Amino acid sequence: METTRFGPTFREGIRVTPVSFQMFGKATNQALSGSGWFNIRFMSGLGSNLDPELLQARWVLGGIEPEQFVAIAVSALEQGFDGTALQQLAGLSRPTSSDLGTLPERVFAAMGLKPIDQDEAVALLLARGEPSTSPIISALRQAFPDFGRRWKKHVASWGGNSAGSYNDMAEFVHFVVEDLYEKGNLDETRGVFQLLEKLLVEADQETRNLIGLGFFETLQNVASHRPQGNKAYEQFFGPMSKKVWSELQKMWAGKSSLMDVIRAEQKTNNPR
């Protein structure tokens, strides 16, 4: 009998389970990325080819820290942008938000941009194909347009920056549980699992990890705290999904917390 296997998931050389991303949240996701977190954001429209619109959108959404904005201002001057406000911003050292005052707004005005609110910031990012995410998440967004409202809130909550594929998938799980199944949209719920089954069959290992650990493991945890429980979703499973579900149940058997799972994995990977 074929056995479904999940490969290890890596973030900056540290092995974690996607559940840990969901449970520990943004601080964990950013800490695991270390200094590379800012470097990635900096290159995504904010670095060697500065994009003022993306910069403004992320600033409005709170996705750029004051010290990061200073570094971006220095880079902007090196690229040929100019203006009194930009020069003043670049000259600050370890500023707080209050230290910046109206400098960001003055910088954007000098770049020819009109003020925007958070809804406009999110709309601009989405129109520009930002933030980046995995092809699987993009496929799910396209297949289920009703996910769009929750996705916009998700983008805003992460300051317009990429949340990481597993956090993105966790948001989709909440959509399936809270917006589809619990509201009686069973046909669309079934459609989700049919698409995931198809993707699992065709998947490479990285995609299988994201669907298996990102979707199904998160579903087991999220739905287990809902009135209907997680077994309610088994009616929608295809053959591959059943194998994934079964392996996850074995992984969690006899364990009451995420830390129990992590300890067991550590013992398996580093036997003494």
Order of alpha helices (4+ residues) and beta strands (2+ residues): beta-beta-alpha-alpha-alpha-alpha-alpha-alpha-alpha-alpha-alpha-alpha-alpha-alpha-alpha-alpha-alpha-alpha
